[in-house]
Amino acid sequence: MNKTITLLGSTGSIGTQSLDVCRMQGYSVFGLAAHSSVDKLLEQIREFHPRYVAVVDPDAFRKMEGELAGQPDAPTLLQGPDGLRELAAMEGPDVVLNAVVGIAGLDASLAAIETGHDLALANKESLVTGGHLVTDAVRRCGVHLLPVDSEHSAIFQCLHNQFIANALTVKAGHEILPGSQIGGMIARFTTYPATCKPDDVMQMILDDQYSNWFYLDVMARGHYPAYMERYFETEGIHIHMEPGDEAILRENTIDFVSFSYYFSQVSTTEQGWEKTSGNLIMANKNPYLETSEWGWQKDPVGLRITLNQVYDRYQLPVFIAENGLGAVDRVEADGSIHDPYRIDYLKAHIQQMKEAIKDGVDLIGYTMWGFIDLVSCGSMEMSKRYGVIYVDLDDAGHGTLTRSRKDSFYWYQKCIRTNGEDLA
């Protein structure tokens, strides 16, 4: 049977190899997309005669318009990221193959899935940054996710190797310093069901398993949880274990659990739920929470919830490794920096930590992120500041590097001195 495909990222190495397969198998090409490689894309258009072509870069789009002007059989051109998503969602192909490089491929992947297309995915960033969004959409829409070049298995193989390295580090640490306590950390994505609809509650459980519990379950319990067997089977993932790997995991579990906490999110099977930014991922927005300037949802009570969940599950001491607020700070004419929003954020979270301790949680430590301003990992900006110490440096790297105490410095100093008793 002749298959029809839409190929996103057609001028890259995976894209050109995929067109080699189309050529050999006689597959039809419904649509092609590229970022800016006009000359190579023109060659592909002449050979495969797609009906639609998306060009992301504006200058390249204008060049392509000029090249195709007046040609009676020219494909319909689509422009920019919107054009890429429009092409991914179009009816016509049997499968959409996404070989776009980088995070730009995530929206296109979701657009293809949510319009009922099977998705062949060679864009690992779609899973690294939005894995739960992609896999949730696949289950919800009843389509197939087809890994290309085995990167999906490779990601989990790398993760397995990290689990082994972590366990061997625990072993070495205990041998070097008998009686020492060695923990394991994750970026915690606290999740609520969007509604009390059973499907949303079940989705929350699955999201929690795949995005949170899996990593800690292996490190704290010493084995792969049963729920991941179904996930691996569904996604076509195979992990190679060396002889002795299971024993290494089983015999070298962590002594305490650590996590970063910045925000919470909701889980739902409903399509079109509003999204918002978060630490490392895009998240479903909770309408009951305020957001920061960068869209991260503020949820101090979620920290208490998380502490209770983690402690109940593992009965191990808990350490909060990261927690803080990224915000724009302004230096006044006298050199002072007033940041009551940061004080309010830290105070609210520390108050919920105290409540969790009353709940019985064995909370052994807390470190805010981060003590001094630095380039924010997520947005790669200096202007997104977390510190209680201001650094005179802008997003372009200009500045004196002079360091100044913010109001939050003095507040946090008092908080540390009193071990959280004085939060005034």
TILO-478632 format. One record per residue (C-alpha): x, z, y; residue in three letters. Coordinates in nm, 2 decimals. Example, Ala and Ser with C-alpha at 12.3 -4.5 7.8 and 13.67 -1.06 7.14 Angstrom:
SITE       c1       c3       c2   res
SITE     1.23     0.78    -0.45   Ala
SITE     1.37     0.71    -0.11   Ser
end
This chain:
SITE       c1       c3       c2   res
SITE     0.00     0.00     0.00   Met
SITE     0.14    -0.10     0.34   Asn
SITE     0.19     0.21     0.56   Lys
SITE     0.19     0.23     0.93   Thr
SITE     0.41     0.47     1.12   Ile
SITE     0.47     0.59     1.48   Thr
SITE     0.83     0.67     1.53   Leu
SITE     0.93     0.91     1.81   Leu
SITE     1.30     0.90     1.89   Gly
SITE     1.35     0.56     1.75   Ser
SITE     1.69     0.48     1.90   Thr
SITE     1.87     0.79     1.76   Gly
SITE     2.05     0.80     1.43   Ser
SITE     1.75     0.92     1.23   Ile
SITE     1.52     0.68     1.42   Gly
SITE     1.73     0.38     1.34   Thr
SITE     1.77     0.49     0.97   Gln
SITE     1.40     0.53     0.95   Ser
SITE     1.35     0.17     1.08   Leu
SITE     1.59     0.06     0.81   Asp
SITE     1.35     0.21     0.56   Val
SITE     1.05     0.04     0.73   Cys
SITE     1.23    -0.29     0.71   Arg
SITE     1.31    -0.25     0.34   Met
SITE     0.96    -0.12     0.25   Gln
SITE     0.77    -0.36     0.47   Gly
SITE     0.60    -0.07     0.67   Tyr
SITE     0.42    -0.15     0.99   Ser
SITE     0.53     0.02     1.32   Val
SITE     0.24     0.13     1.54   Phe
SITE     0.44     0.29     1.81   Gly
SITE     0.80     0.36     1.92   Leu
SITE     0.94     0.61     2.17   Ala
SITE     1.28     0.67     2.32   Ala
SITE     1.42     0.86     2.61   His
SITE     1.63     0.60     2.79   Ser
SITE     1.81     0.36     2.55   Ser
SITE     1.63     0.05     2.68   Val
SITE     1.85    -0.22     2.53   Asp
SITE     1.83    -0.08     2.18   Lys
SITE     1.45    -0.02     2.22   Leu
SITE     1.41    -0.38     2.33   Leu
SITE     1.57    -0.50     2.01   Glu
SITE     1.34    -0.28     1.80   Gln
SITE     1.03    -0.41     1.99   Ile
SITE     1.13    -0.77     1.92   Arg
SITE     1.17    -0.70     1.55   Glu
SITE     0.89    -0.46     1.47   Phe
SITE     0.62    -0.56     1.73   His
SITE     0.48    -0.21     1.80   Pro
SITE     0.15    -0.19     1.99   Arg
SITE     0.26     0.10     2.20   Tyr
SITE     0.60     0.21     2.34   Val
SITE     0.67     0.53     2.52   Ala
SITE     0.98     0.57     2.75   Val
SITE     1.05     0.92     2.88   Val
SITE     1.31     0.87     3.15   Asp
SITE     1.16     0.73     3.47   Pro
SITE     1.44     0.49     3.55   Asp
SITE     1.45     0.36     3.20   Ala
SITE     1.07     0.31     3.21   Phe
SITE     1.10     0.10     3.52   Arg
SITE     1.37    -0.11     3.36   Lys
SITE     1.16    -0.16     3.05   Met
SITE     0.86    -0.27     3.27   Glu
SITE     1.08    -0.53     3.42   Gly
SITE     1.21    -0.66     3.09   Glu
SITE     0.86    -0.69     2.94   Leu
SITE     0.69    -0.83     3.25   Ala
SITE     0.50    -1.15     3.18   Gly
SITE     0.54    -1.14     2.80   Gln
SITE     0.21    -1.21     2.64   Pro
SITE     0.27    -1.00     2.33   Asp
SITE     0.43    -0.71     2.51   Ala
SITE     0.33    -0.36     2.39   Pro
SITE     0.14    -0.12     2.61   Thr
SITE     0.39     0.11     2.79   Leu
SITE     0.35     0.48     2.82   Leu
SITE     0.56     0.69     3.06   Gln
SITE     0.73     1.03     3.05   Gly
SITE     0.66     1.34     2.84   Pro
SITE     0.28     1.28     2.88   Asp
SITE     0.33     0.93     2.74   Gly
SITE     0.52     1.08     2.44   Leu
SITE     0.24     1.32     2.36   Arg
SITE    -0.02     1.05     2.41   Glu
SITE     0.15     0.82     2.16   Leu
SITE     0.19     1.11     1.91   Ala
SITE    -0.18     1.17     1.93   Ala
SITE    -0.30     0.81     1.90   Met
SITE    -0.52     0.70     1.61   Glu
SITE    -0.37     0.42     1.40   Gly
SITE    -0.06     0.53     1.21   Pro
SITE    -0.07     0.69     0.86   Asp
SITE     0.22     0.92     0.96   Val
SITE     0.40     1.02     1.28   Val
SITE     0.78     1.07     1.24   Leu
SITE     0.93     1.29     1.51   Asn
SITE     1.30     1.24     1.55   Ala
SITE     1.31     1.34     1.92   Val
SITE     1.62     1.55     2.01   Val
SITE     1.56     1.90     2.15   Gly
SITE     1.27     2.11     2.25   Ile
SITE     1.09     1.81     2.40   Ala
SITE     0.98     1.73     2.05   Gly
SITE     0.77     2.04     2.01   Leu
SITE     0.47     1.92     2.22   Asp
SITE     0.47     1.59     2.05   Ala
SITE     0.47     1.75     1.70   Ser
SITE     0.17     1.97     1.80   Leu
SITE    -0.01     1.67     1.95   Ala
SITE     0.03     1.47     1.63   Ala
SITE    -0.08     1.76     1.40   Ile
SITE    -0.38     1.86     1.61   Glu
SITE    -0.51     1.50     1.60   Thr
SITE    -0.50     1.49     1.22   Gly
SITE    -0.17     1.31     1.16   His
SITE     0.07     1.39     0.88   Asp
SITE     0.40     1.47     1.04   Leu
SITE     0.74     1.38     0.92   Ala
SITE     0.97     1.61     1.11   Leu
SITE     1.33     1.56     1.18   Ala
SITE     1.32     1.77     1.50   Asn
SITE     1.45     2.11     1.39   Lys
SITE     1.40     2.25     1.74   Glu
SITE     1.02     2.23     1.68   Ser
SITE     1.06     2.49     1.41   Leu
SITE     1.34     2.69     1.57   Val
SITE     1.14     2.75     1.89   Thr
SITE     0.79     2.71     1.78   Gly
SITE     0.79     2.74     1.40   Gly
SITE     0.48     2.95     1.37   His
SITE     0.29     2.72     1.61   Leu
SITE     0.38     2.42     1.40   Val
SITE     0.30     2.57     1.06   Thr
SITE    -0.02     2.74     1.19   Asp
SITE    -0.14     2.40     1.32   Ala
SITE    -0.05     2.23     0.99   Val
SITE    -0.26     2.48     0.79   Arg
SITE    -0.55     2.48     1.04   Arg
SITE    -0.57     2.10     1.06   Cys
SITE    -0.52     2.03     0.69   Gly
SITE    -0.23     1.79     0.74   Val
SITE     0.10     1.76     0.56   His
SITE     0.44     1.85     0.71   Leu
SITE     0.71     1.64     0.56   Leu
SITE     1.07     1.75     0.61   Pro
SITE     1.31     1.47     0.70   Val
SITE     1.69     1.50     0.61   Asp
SITE     1.62     1.85     0.45   Ser
SITE     1.69     2.04     0.78   Glu
SITE     1.39     2.27     0.71   His
SITE     1.55     2.39     0.38   Ser
SITE     1.88     2.41     0.56   Ala
SITE     1.75     2.64     0.82   Ile
SITE     1.63     2.89     0.56   Phe
SITE     1.94     2.84     0.35   Gln
SITE     2.14     2.94     0.66   Cys
SITE     1.91     3.24     0.70   Leu
SITE     1.97     3.34     0.34   His
SITE     2.35     3.32     0.40   Asn
SITE     2.29     3.55     0.70   Gln
SITE     2.10     3.80     0.49   Phe
SITE     2.40     3.81     0.24   Ile
SITE     2.65     3.84     0.53   Ala
SITE     2.44     4.13     0.67   Asn
SITE     2.42     4.31     0.34   Ala
SITE     2.80     4.27     0.28   Leu
SITE     2.86     4.41     0.63   Thr
SITE     2.64     4.71     0.55   Val
SITE     2.85     4.76     0.23   Lys
SITE     3.18     4.73     0.41   Ala
SITE     3.07     4.96     0.69   Gly
SITE     2.96     5.23     0.44   His
SITE     3.30     5.20     0.26   Glu
SITE     3.50     5.21     0.58   Ile
SITE     3.30     5.50     0.73   Leu
SITE     3.11     5.70     0.46   Pro
SITE     2.79     5.85     0.60   Gly
SITE     2.76     5.60     0.88   Ser
SITE     2.42     5.45     0.97   Gln
SITE     2.40     5.07     0.99   Ile
SITE     2.09     4.90     1.11   Gly
SITE     1.94     4.55     1.13   Gly
SITE     1.78     4.39     1.43   Met
SITE     1.51     4.13     1.49   Ile
SITE     1.34     3.98     1.80   Ala
SITE     1.00     4.14     1.75   Arg
SITE     0.69     3.93     1.83   Phe
SITE     0.40     4.17     1.83   Thr
SITE     0.08     4.00     1.73   Thr
SITE    -0.29     4.07     1.77   Tyr
SITE    -0.59     3.87     1.63   Pro
SITE    -0.74     3.68     1.92   Ala
SITE    -1.09     3.78     1.81   Thr
SITE    -1.24     3.99     1.53   Cys
SITE    -1.32     3.67     1.34   Lys
SITE    -1.18     3.71     0.99   Pro
SITE    -0.99     3.38     1.01   Asp
SITE    -0.81     3.50     1.32   Asp
SITE    -0.73     3.83     1.16   Val
SITE    -0.59     3.65     0.85   Met
SITE    -0.39     3.42     1.09   Gln
SITE    -0.24     3.73     1.25   Met
SITE    -0.13     3.86     0.92   Ile
SITE     0.04     3.54     0.83   Leu
SITE     0.21     3.51     1.17   Asp
SITE     0.33     3.87     1.14   Asp
SITE     0.47     3.79     0.79   Gln
SITE     0.65     3.47     0.88   Tyr
SITE     0.77     3.57     1.23   Ser
SITE     0.85     3.94     1.19   Asn
SITE     0.82     4.12     0.85   Trp
SITE     1.01     3.86     0.64   Phe
SITE     1.34     3.93     0.81   Tyr
SITE     1.31     4.31     0.81   Leu
SITE     1.16     4.31     0.46   Asp
SITE     1.47     4.15     0.31   Val
SITE     1.71     4.37     0.51   Met
SITE     1.52     4.70     0.46   Ala
SITE     1.37     4.65     0.12   Arg
SITE     1.64     4.45    -0.04   Gly
SITE     1.45     4.15    -0.17   His
SITE     1.25     3.85    -0.07   Tyr
SITE     0.88     3.94    -0.02   Pro
SITE     0.62     3.77    -0.25   Ala
SITE     0.43     3.61     0.04   Tyr
SITE     0.73     3.39     0.12   Met
SITE     0.71     3.23    -0.22   Glu
SITE     0.39     3.06    -0.12   Arg
SITE     0.53     2.96     0.21   Tyr
SITE     0.84     2.80     0.06   Phe
SITE     0.62     2.61    -0.19   Glu
SITE     0.38     2.49     0.08   Thr
SITE     0.67     2.37     0.31   Glu
SITE     0.88     2.22     0.03   Gly
SITE     1.17     2.47     0.10   Ile
SITE     1.43     2.54    -0.17   His
SITE     1.69     2.82    -0.13   Ile
SITE     2.00     2.81    -0.34   His
SITE     2.12     3.16    -0.44   Met
SITE     2.46     3.23    -0.59   Glu
SITE     2.49     3.46    -0.89   Pro
SITE     2.49     3.82    -0.76   Gly
SITE     2.30     3.74    -0.44   Asp
SITE     2.00     3.94    -0.54   Glu
SITE     2.21     4.24    -0.63   Ala
SITE     2.39     4.23    -0.30   Ile
SITE     2.06     4.24    -0.11   Leu
SITE     1.92     4.51    -0.33   Arg
SITE     2.22     4.74    -0.32   Glu
SITE     2.30     4.72     0.06   Asn
SITE     1.99     4.78     0.26   Thr
SITE     1.99     4.89     0.62   Ile
SITE     1.98     5.25     0.73   Asp
SITE     1.76     5.20     1.04   Phe
SITE     1.55     4.93     1.19   Val
SITE     1.62     4.78     1.54   Ser
SITE     1.43     4.53     1.74   Phe
SITE     1.39     4.38     2.09   Ser
SITE     1.06     4.41     2.25   Tyr
SITE     0.94     4.22     2.56   Tyr
SITE     0.59     4.10     2.51   Phe
SITE     0.30     4.05     2.27   Ser
SITE     0.09     3.75     2.17   Gln
SITE    -0.23     3.67     1.99   Val
SITE    -0.31     3.47     1.67   Ser
SITE    -0.60     3.23     1.63   Thr
SITE    -0.71     2.94     1.43   Thr
SITE    -0.88     2.80     1.74   Glu
SITE    -0.73     2.48     1.87   Gln
SITE    -0.66     2.45     2.24   Gly
SITE    -0.59     2.82     2.30   Trp
SITE    -0.40     2.87     2.62   Glu
SITE    -0.03     2.91     2.57   Lys
SITE     0.23     3.12     2.77   Thr
SITE     0.60     3.17     2.76   Ser
SITE     0.78     3.43     2.57   Gly
SITE     1.12     3.54     2.43   Asn
SITE     1.25     3.24     2.23   Leu
SITE     0.90     3.10     2.17   Ile
SITE     0.58     2.97     2.32   Met
SITE     0.29     3.21     2.25   Ala
SITE    -0.09     3.22     2.25   Asn
SITE    -0.20     3.40     2.57   Lys
SITE    -0.38     3.74     2.57   Asn
SITE    -0.64     3.73     2.85   Pro
SITE    -0.63     4.11     2.89   Tyr
SITE    -0.26     4.13     2.99   Leu
SITE    -0.07     4.07     3.31   Glu
SITE     0.22     3.82     3.30   Thr
SITE     0.56     3.82     3.47   Ser
SITE     0.68     3.55     3.70   Glu
SITE     0.80     3.36     3.39   Trp
SITE     0.48     3.39     3.20   Gly
SITE     0.59     3.67     2.97   Trp
SITE     0.30     3.91     2.90   Gln
SITE     0.35     4.28     2.99   Lys
SITE     0.22     4.51     2.71   Asp
SITE     0.36     4.86     2.71   Pro
SITE     0.10     4.98     2.46   Val
SITE     0.21     4.70     2.23   Gly
SITE     0.55     4.88     2.21   Leu
SITE     0.38     5.19     2.08   Arg
SITE     0.18     4.98     1.83   Ile
SITE     0.50     4.81     1.71   Thr
SITE     0.69     5.14     1.67   Leu
SITE     0.41     5.28     1.46   Asn
SITE     0.38     4.96     1.25   Gln
SITE     0.76     4.94     1.19   Val
SITE     0.80     5.31     1.10   Tyr
SITE     0.49     5.31     0.88   Asp
SITE     0.62     5.01     0.68   Arg
SITE     0.98     5.12     0.62   Tyr
SITE     0.99     5.50     0.69   Gln
SITE     1.33     5.44     0.85   Leu
SITE     1.46     5.55     1.19   Pro
SITE     1.39     5.30     1.47   Val
SITE     1.61     5.19     1.76   Phe
SITE     1.48     4.97     2.05   Ile
SITE     1.78     4.75     2.12   Ala
SITE     1.63     4.54     2.41   Glu
SITE     1.35     4.59     2.65   Asn
SITE     1.33     4.48     3.02   Gly
SITE     1.17     4.27     3.29   Leu
SITE     1.31     3.94     3.43   Gly
SITE     1.22     3.91     3.79   Ala
SITE     1.34     3.76     4.13   Val
SITE     1.51     4.03     4.34   Asp
SITE     1.56     4.01     4.71   Arg
SITE     1.85     4.16     4.90   Val
SITE     1.73     4.32     5.23   Glu
SITE     1.92     4.29     5.56   Ala
SITE     2.08     4.64     5.50   Asp
SITE     2.20     4.54     5.15   Gly
SITE     1.93     4.74     4.97   Ser
SITE     1.74     4.59     4.67   Ile
SITE     1.39     4.74     4.62   His
SITE     1.25     4.66     4.27   Asp
SITE     0.95     4.89     4.21   Pro
SITE     0.81     4.63     3.96   Tyr
SITE     1.11     4.69     3.73   Arg
SITE     1.07     5.07     3.76   Ile
SITE     0.70     5.04     3.68   Asp
SITE     0.78     4.82     3.38   Tyr
SITE     1.04     5.05     3.23   Leu
SITE     0.84     5.36     3.31   Lys
SITE     0.53     5.23     3.13   Ala
SITE     0.73     5.14     2.82   His
SITE     0.91     5.46     2.81   Ile
SITE     0.58     5.65     2.84   Gln
SITE     0.46     5.46     2.53   Gln
SITE     0.78     5.55     2.35   Met
SITE     0.70     5.91     2.41   Lys
SITE     0.35     5.87     2.27   Glu
SITE     0.50     5.70     1.96   Ala
SITE     0.73     6.00     1.91   Ile
SITE     0.42     6.22     1.92   Lys
SITE     0.26     5.99     1.66   Asp
SITE     0.55     6.09     1.43   Gly
SITE     0.78     5.79     1.48   Val
SITE     1.15     5.87     1.43   Asp
SITE     1.27     5.69     1.74   Leu
SITE     1.65     5.74     1.77   Ile
SITE     1.75     5.53     2.07   Gly
SITE     1.66     5.29     2.34   Tyr
SITE     1.87     5.05     2.55   Thr
SITE     1.72     4.84     2.83   Met
SITE     1.81     4.48     2.88   Trp
SITE     2.02     4.44     3.07   Gly
SITE     2.21     4.69     3.27   Phe
SITE     2.38     4.43     3.50   Ile
SITE     2.24     4.09     3.62   Asp
SITE     2.36     3.80     3.41   Leu
SITE     2.25     3.44     3.33   Val
SITE     1.91     3.46     3.15   Ser
SITE     1.94     3.32     2.80   Cys
SITE     1.59     3.17     2.78   Gly
SITE     1.57     2.99     3.12   Ser
SITE     1.95     2.96     3.19   Met
SITE     1.89     3.10     3.54   Glu
SITE     2.07     3.37     3.74   Met
SITE     1.76     3.41     3.95   Ser
SITE     1.57     3.56     3.65   Lys
SITE     1.73     3.90     3.69   Arg
SITE     1.70     4.20     3.44   Tyr
SITE     1.97     4.44     3.56   Gly
SITE     1.96     4.76     3.76   Val
SITE     2.28     4.64     3.92   Ile
SITE     2.26     4.33     4.14   Tyr
SITE     2.53     4.05     4.11   Val
SITE     2.57     3.82     4.41   Asp
SITE     2.55     3.49     4.22   Leu
SITE     2.29     3.21     4.24   Asp
SITE     2.17     2.96     3.99   Asp
SITE     2.44     2.71     4.09   Ala
SITE     2.72     2.96     4.04   Gly
SITE     2.77     3.03     4.41   His
SITE     2.83     3.38     4.54   Gly
SITE     3.08     3.66     4.58   Thr
SITE     3.01     3.84     4.26   Leu
SITE     2.96     4.16     4.47   Thr
SITE     2.77     4.42     4.27   Arg
SITE     2.50     4.64     4.43   Ser
SITE     2.28     4.92     4.29   Arg
SITE     1.91     4.84     4.30   Lys
SITE     1.64     5.12     4.34   Asp
SITE     1.59     5.10     3.96   Ser
SITE     1.96     5.20     3.91   Phe
SITE     1.89     5.55     4.06   Tyr
SITE     1.56     5.58     3.88   Trp
SITE     1.72     5.48     3.54   Tyr
SITE     2.01     5.72     3.61   Gln
SITE     1.77     6.01     3.64   Lys
SITE     1.57     5.89     3.34   Cys
SITE     1.89     5.89     3.13   Ile
SITE     2.00     6.23     3.26   Arg
SITE     1.67     6.39     3.16   Thr
SITE     1.63     6.19     2.84   Asn
SITE     1.31     6.04     2.97   Gly
SITE     1.15     6.36     3.08   Glu
SITE     1.16     6.28     3.46   Asp
SITE     0.99     5.94     3.51   Leu
SITE     0.89     6.01     3.87   Ala
end
